[in-house]
Amino acid sequence: MKSYGENFVNATLKLTVRIEEESEMNYEISGHHETRTSIHIPHKFELPGGGAKSGDTIFVDAELISGRYFKINGMALCIY
């Protein structure tokens, strides 16, 4: 989710995704925009190692690398 206001200026979230022993992938997402309302923007990322198989464990670490706040409204792990 991207939001407006001082709390979200320069907000950037770093996501690290790892599937069990597969290699990990990193993504950075901006959390601010200038419109005076919050908006939902879907982000689609490939999973490392070609994706997960039934029974695999998926780890997602989120690190706020800049800014003060970041909103996550939901997450879906699926084929797109």
N, C-alpha and C positions, 0 to 999 in steps of 0.2 A: 504494500500500500504506500502511496506517496501522499504526503501531507504538506500543508502550508504552515507558516509561522516560524518564529525564531527557534523553537526547539528542534526543528527538522532541517535547518540550514546546514549544508555540507554533510548531512547524514549519509553514511555509506556502510553497508553491511557486507561482510565477507562470509560466504557460505563455503564450507569444505564438506564435500560429499565423499563417502568411502563405503565400499561394499566389502565386508569381511576383509580378506587379504588382497583384494584388487588394488590397483593404483587409485589415488585420490584425485579429485578435480576441484578447482577453486573458482568461485564466481563472485563478482562484486556488483552490488545493486545500489543505485542512488535512491534516497528516500525523500527527496524534496522537489517541489515544483512551485511555480509562482501563482497558479490559480487559487482563488480564495475558498477552496473546498478540498477535502480529501478524495482521492480517486484510487480505484483498484486497477492495477496494471499487471496482467499475467506475465510471468517470466517462465520460459520453458528451457530446460537444460538437459543435455544428454547425461545419463548416468555413466560413471567410469566403468571400464571393462566390458562395454557393450550392454550393460544393464544387469539387473538382478534376476536370479532364478528363484523358483519357489523354495522357501526355507532359508534364503539368504537373509542376513541382517544388514540393514542400511543405516549408516551413521551420518547425521547431518549436524555439523558444528556451526554455530552462528557467532561471529565476532563483530562488534560495533567498532569499526576502524576509524571513523570520524563522525563528528556531530554529537548530539546529546541523547537523541531518542530515535527509535525506528519501530514501525508497526508492521507486524506480520499478521495478515488476516486469515490465512489458511494455507494448507499444503496438500497436494495430491500427488501420489506416485503412480503413474499409469503410462500406458502406451499412447502416444499422440501422433 
